[in-house]
């Protein structure tokens, strides 16, 4: 039902030699949130750049899973409150 997530990046600023900051608008489960993100340039050529980064956020912000509560049975495996998205992208000029 919610197989896709989208990320729109804006306001990219150079922090130091290989590190950049940006605003990421993330849409998951029909919910949209904005986060500040940091990413690193790991390789660059004339017509492409490879970046990597990660960001941690609360899964319940996007209604992923259920909030643990007193109705959980003893021995049930819980799901962490936070999710970390790690990505490595190659961006090509068009």
C-alpha atoms as one frame of an Amber mdcrd trajectory, in Angstrom:
protein
   0.000   0.000   0.000   2.828   2.427   0.821   5.655   0.945  -1.226   7.266
   4.287  -2.073   9.034   7.001  -0.176  10.097  10.269  -1.767  12.844  12.669
  -0.749  13.186  16.183  -2.184  16.423  18.035  -1.417  16.664  21.840  -1.298
  18.834  24.594   0.143  22.141  22.717  -0.331  25.086  24.473   1.342  28.755
  23.570   1.510  29.887  22.986   5.091  33.525  22.080   4.424  35.675  20.440
   1.735  33.459  17.346   1.234  30.491  17.866   3.556  27.216  19.586   2.679
  23.984  20.369   4.508  20.515  20.546   3.008  16.807  20.462   3.778  15.150
  17.135   2.975  11.402  16.893   2.490  10.491  13.253   3.139   7.140  11.692
   2.265   6.277   8.241   3.673   2.831   6.716   4.272   1.275   9.871   2.852
   2.894  12.013   5.575   5.403  14.721   4.690   8.093  16.022   7.073  11.097
  18.303   6.636  14.502  17.468   8.136  17.951  19.088   8.089  20.427  16.572
   6.632  24.170  16.292   6.157  25.862  14.332   3.390  29.387  13.738   2.132
  30.744  13.804  -1.413  32.694  10.545  -1.789  33.631  10.820  -5.474  33.169
  13.391  -8.224  33.744  13.582 -11.998  32.807  16.185 -14.624  29.283  14.863
 -15.212  28.404  13.057 -11.945  28.864  13.101  -8.187  28.524  10.275  -5.656
  27.230  11.205  -2.208  26.443   9.299   0.976  24.561  10.182   4.090  22.187
   8.950   6.733  19.428  10.344   8.900  17.552   8.987  11.891  13.918   9.839
  12.603  11.037   8.525  14.680   9.034   5.896  12.798   5.791   6.960  14.470
   6.155  10.403  12.829   5.226   8.538   9.624   2.771   6.101  11.255   5.103
   3.157  10.666   4.157   0.366  13.048   2.291   0.753  16.301   3.239   2.468
  19.505   4.348  -0.057  22.113   1.830  -0.196  24.904   0.646  -2.180  27.877
  -1.276  -4.570  25.601   1.964  -6.049  24.219   2.401  -9.654  25.309   5.445
 -10.632  27.312   8.127 -11.892  24.936   6.876  -9.918  21.920   9.728  -8.428
  19.963   9.449  -4.664  20.008  10.329  -2.401  17.127  12.747   0.462  17.728
  11.187   3.917  17.987  13.703   5.315  15.520  14.589   4.337  11.962  17.866
   5.180  10.251  17.920   5.652   6.500  21.349   5.206   4.924  21.879   6.075
   1.298  24.589   6.318  -1.291  23.579   8.010  -4.529  25.229   8.741  -7.838
  23.815  11.916  -9.351  24.395  12.506 -13.075  24.087  15.753 -14.992  21.395
  15.717 -17.652
